[in-house]
């Protein structure tokens, strides 16, 4: 909606409020108008002083003076608001410059990231220090690479690589993963390497 349309609506609202204020002021400002009829004392041969003979009062339902004052006051207030808002301008829209995407540069960055991820996995597998391994695991998780260590999960050859087997202490555990020999990794949902696991076999 344009500013001129908004100002026209505001002017209409201000005029309506002014008229309504005037009507309410006139209705609440009504009073009584009294008329006294005076008559002269009659004496033989002279006219005496006037004395009140009858007084009649009529209640006014609408008083013009308060109505006019209320109307003028509301109209002036509405006019002041319109004048002030006429000088207020909405903030200019901020234009965000478009950034050209260099697809070649994005592809190069992806290649570099893949190299760093594979290097971090390689070093973590061979780290002798648990602190270093944990730090590399944290860094990998920060860039979207999750460690897969599915102990106690049913073995699935599509997701796990069997590295060995162990006798199950309970027949119900047969087919479950007993231990993870080499953890696996997924990169933002894509399998980088399946975990190498030891699987429980039936002890019989």
PAVEXMAR-872536 format. One record per residue (C-alpha): residue number from 1; residue in three letters; chain; x, y negated, z negated. Coordinates in steps of 0.5 Angstrom, whole numbers, plus 2048, in hexadecimal, padded with zeros to 3 digits. Layout:
<tornus>
TORNU pos code unit  xx  yy  zz
TORNU NUM  ALA    A   X   Y   Z
...
</tornus>
This chain:
<tornus>
TORNU pos code unit  xx  yy  zz
TORNU   1  UNK    A 800 800 800
TORNU   2  UNK    A 803 7F9 802
TORNU   3  UNK    A 804 7F4 7FD
TORNU   4  UNK    A 7FF 7EF 800
TORNU   5  UNK    A 7FA 7F5 7FF
TORNU   6  UNK    A 7FC 7F5 7F8
TORNU   7  UNK    A 7FB 7EE 7F7
TORNU   8  UNK    A 7F4 7EE 7FA
TORNU   9  UNK    A 7F2 7F3 7F5
TORNU  10  UNK    A 7F5 7F0 7EF
TORNU  11  UNK    A 7F1 7E9 7F1
TORNU  12  UNK    A 7EB 7ED 7F2
TORNU  13  UNK    A 7EC 7F0 7EB
TORNU  14  UNK    A 7EE 7E9 7E8
TORNU  15  UNK    A 7E7 7E6 7EB
TORNU  16  UNK    A 7E3 7EC 7E8
TORNU  17  UNK    A 7E6 7EB 7E1
TORNU  18  UNK    A 7E5 7E3 7E1
TORNU  19  UNK    A 7DE 7E4 7E3
TORNU  20  UNK    A 7DD 7E9 7DE
TORNU  21  UNK    A 7E0 7E5 7D9
TORNU  22  UNK    A 7DC 7DF 7DA
TORNU  23  UNK    A 7D6 7E3 7DA
TORNU  24  UNK    A 7D8 7E6 7D3
TORNU  25  UNK    A 7DA 7E0 7D0
TORNU  26  UNK    A 7D3 7DC 7D2
TORNU  27  UNK    A 7CF 7E2 7CF
TORNU  28  UNK    A 7D3 7E2 7C9
TORNU  29  UNK    A 7D3 7DA 7C8
TORNU  30  UNK    A 7CC 7D9 7C8
TORNU  31  UNK    A 7C9 7D5 7C2
TORNU  32  UNK    A 7C2 7D2 7C1
TORNU  33  UNK    A 7C0 7CB 7C3
TORNU  34  UNK    A 7BB 7C7 7BF
TORNU  35  UNK    A 7B6 7C2 7C0
TORNU  36  UNK    A 7B4 7BD 7BB
TORNU  37  UNK    A 7AD 7B9 7BC
TORNU  38  UNK    A 7AD 7B2 7B8
TORNU  39  UNK    A 7A7 7AE 7B7
TORNU  40  UNK    A 7A6 7A8 7B3
TORNU  41  UNK    A 7A3 7A6 7AD
TORNU  42  UNK    A 79C 7A3 7AE
TORNU  43  UNK    A 79B 79D 7AA
TORNU  44  UNK    A 795 798 7AB
TORNU  45  UNK    A 798 792 7B0
TORNU  46  UNK    A 79F 795 7B0
TORNU  47  UNK    A 7A4 79B 7B3
TORNU  48  UNK    A 7A7 79E 7AD
TORNU  49  UNK    A 7AE 7A2 7AE
TORNU  50  UNK    A 7AE 7A9 7B2
TORNU  51  UNK    A 7AE 7AF 7AE
TORNU  52  UNK    A 7AE 7B6 7B1
TORNU  53  UNK    A 7A8 7B9 7B2
TORNU  54  UNK    A 7AA 7C0 7B6
TORNU  55  UNK    A 7B0 7C4 7B7
TORNU  56  UNK    A 7B0 7C9 7BD
TORNU  57  UNK    A 7B7 7CE 7BE
TORNU  58  UNK    A 7B8 7D2 7C4
TORNU  59  UNK    A 7BD 7D7 7C4
TORNU  60  UNK    A 7C2 7D7 7CA
TORNU  61  UNK    A 7C4 7DE 7CE
TORNU  62  UNK    A 7C9 7DB 7D2
TORNU  63  UNK    A 7CE 7D5 7D0
TORNU  64  UNK    A 7D1 7D2 7D7
TORNU  65  UNK    A 7D7 7CF 7D3
TORNU  66  UNK    A 7DA 7D5 7D0
TORNU  67  UNK    A 7D9 7D9 7D7
TORNU  68  UNK    A 7DC 7D3 7DB
TORNU  69  UNK    A 7E2 7D3 7D6
TORNU  70  UNK    A 7E3 7DB 7D6
TORNU  71  UNK    A 7E2 7DB 7DE
TORNU  72  UNK    A 7E8 7D6 7DE
TORNU  73  UNK    A 7EC 7D9 7D9
TORNU  74  UNK    A 7EC 7E0 7DC
TORNU  75  UNK    A 7ED 7DD 7E3
TORNU  76  UNK    A 7F3 7D9 7E1
TORNU  77  UNK    A 7F6 7DF 7DE
TORNU  78  UNK    A 7F5 7E3 7E4
TORNU  79  UNK    A 7F8 7DE 7E9
TORNU  80  UNK    A 7FE 7DD 7E5
TORNU  81  UNK    A 7FF 7E5 7E5
TORNU  82  UNK    A 7FE 7E5 7ED
TORNU  83  UNK    A 803 7DF 7EE
TORNU  84  UNK    A 808 7E3 7E9
TORNU  85  UNK    A 807 7E9 7ED
TORNU  86  UNK    A 808 7E6 7F4
TORNU  87  UNK    A 80F 7E5 7F2
TORNU  88  UNK    A 811 7EC 7F0
TORNU  89  UNK    A 813 7F0 7F6
TORNU  90  UNK    A 814 7F7 7F5
TORNU  91  UNK    A 81B 7FA 7F5
TORNU  92  UNK    A 81E 7FB 7FC
TORNU  93  UNK    A 81E 803 7FE
TORNU  94  UNK    A 825 805 7FD
TORNU  95  UNK    A 828 809 803
TORNU  96  UNK    A 82C 80F 802
TORNU  97  UNK    A 831 80F 808
TORNU  98  UNK    A 831 816 80B
TORNU  99  UNK    A 837 81A 80A
TORNU 100  UNK    A 839 81E 810
TORNU 101  UNK    A 83B 825 80F
TORNU 102  UNK    A 841 828 812
TORNU 103  UNK    A 83F 82F 813
TORNU 104  UNK    A 847 831 815
TORNU 105  UNK    A 849 82E 80E
TORNU 106  UNK    A 843 832 80A
TORNU 107  UNK    A 845 838 80E
TORNU 108  UNK    A 84D 837 80C
TORNU 109  UNK    A 84B 836 804
TORNU 110  UNK    A 847 83C 804
TORNU 111  UNK    A 84D 840 807
TORNU 112  UNK    A 851 83D 802
TORNU 113  UNK    A 84C 83E 7FC
TORNU 114  UNK    A 84C 846 7FE
TORNU 115  UNK    A 854 846 7FE
TORNU 116  UNK    A 854 843 7F7
TORNU 117  UNK    A 84E 848 7F4
TORNU 118  UNK    A 852 84E 7F7
TORNU 119  UNK    A 858 84C 7F4
TORNU 120  UNK    A 855 84A 7ED
TORNU 121  UNK    A 852 851 7ED
TORNU 122  UNK    A 859 854 7EF
TORNU 123  UNK    A 85C 851 7EA
TORNU 124  UNK    A 857 853 7E5
TORNU 125  UNK    A 857 85A 7E6
TORNU 126  UNK    A 85F 85A 7E5
TORNU 127  UNK    A 85F 855 7DF
TORNU 128  UNK    A 862 858 7D9
TORNU 129  UNK    A 85F 853 7D4
TORNU 130  UNK    A 858 853 7D2
TORNU 131  UNK    A 858 84C 7D1
TORNU 132  UNK    A 85A 84B 7D9
TORNU 133  UNK    A 855 850 7DB
TORNU 134  UNK    A 850 84C 7D7
TORNU 135  UNK    A 852 845 7DA
TORNU 136  UNK    A 852 848 7E1
TORNU 137  UNK    A 84B 84B 7E0
TORNU 138  UNK    A 848 845 7DD
TORNU 139  UNK    A 84B 841 7E3
TORNU 140  UNK    A 848 846 7E8
TORNU 141  UNK    A 841 845 7E5
TORNU 142  UNK    A 841 83E 7E5
TORNU 143  UNK    A 842 83E 7ED
TORNU 144  UNK    A 83C 843 7EE
TORNU 145  UNK    A 840 84A 7ED
TORNU 146  UNK    A 83D 84F 7E8
TORNU 147  UNK    A 841 855 7E5
TORNU 148  UNK    A 83D 85B 7E6
TORNU 149  UNK    A 83E 860 7E0
TORNU 150  UNK    A 838 865 7E0
TORNU 151  UNK    A 83A 86A 7DA
TORNU 152  UNK    A 833 86E 7D8
TORNU 153  UNK    A 830 86D 7DF
TORNU 154  UNK    A 82E 872 7E4
TORNU 155  UNK    A 833 874 7E9
TORNU 156  UNK    A 832 871 7F0
TORNU 157  UNK    A 836 873 7F5
TORNU 158  UNK    A 834 86D 7F9
TORNU 159  UNK    A 836 868 7F4
TORNU 160  UNK    A 83C 86C 7F0
TORNU 161  UNK    A 842 870 7F2
TORNU 162  UNK    A 843 876 7EE
TORNU 163  UNK    A 84A 876 7EB
TORNU 164  UNK    A 849 87C 7E7
TORNU 165  UNK    A 845 880 7E2
TORNU 166  UNK    A 844 882 7DB
TORNU 167  UNK    A 840 887 7D7
TORNU 168  UNK    A 839 884 7D5
TORNU 169  UNK    A 838 885 7CD
TORNU 170  UNK    A 831 885 7CE
TORNU 171  UNK    A 82E 889 7D4
TORNU 172  UNK    A 829 883 7D5
TORNU 173  UNK    A 82F 87E 7D7
TORNU 174  UNK    A 831 882 7DD
TORNU 175  UNK    A 832 87E 7E3
TORNU 176  UNK    A 833 877 7DF
TORNU 177  UNK    A 839 873 7DF
TORNU 178  UNK    A 83E 875 7D9
TORNU 179  UNK    A 843 86F 7DA
TORNU 180  UNK    A 845 86A 7DF
TORNU 181  UNK    A 84D 86C 7E2
TORNU 182  UNK    A 84D 865 7E6
TORNU 183  UNK    A 848 860 7E6
TORNU 184  UNK    A 844 85E 7EC
TORNU 185  UNK    A 842 857 7EE
TORNU 186  UNK    A 83C 853 7F2
TORNU 187  UNK    A 83D 84C 7F5
TORNU 188  UNK    A 836 849 7F5
TORNU 189  UNK    A 833 84F 7F6
TORNU 190  UNK    A 837 852 7FB
TORNU 191  UNK    A 83B 858 7F9
TORNU 192  UNK    A 843 857 7F9
TORNU 193  UNK    A 845 85E 7F6
TORNU 194  UNK    A 841 863 7F3
TORNU 195  UNK    A 843 865 7EC
TORNU 196  UNK    A 847 86C 7EB
TORNU 197  UNK    A 844 870 7E6
TORNU 198  UNK    A 844 876 7E2
TORNU 199  UNK    A 83E 87A 7E2
TORNU 200  UNK    A 83B 87F 7DD
TORNU 201  UNK    A 83A 886 7E0
TORNU 202  UNK    A 836 88C 7DD
TORNU 203  UNK    A 83A 88F 7D7
TORNU 204  UNK    A 838 896 7D9
</tornus>
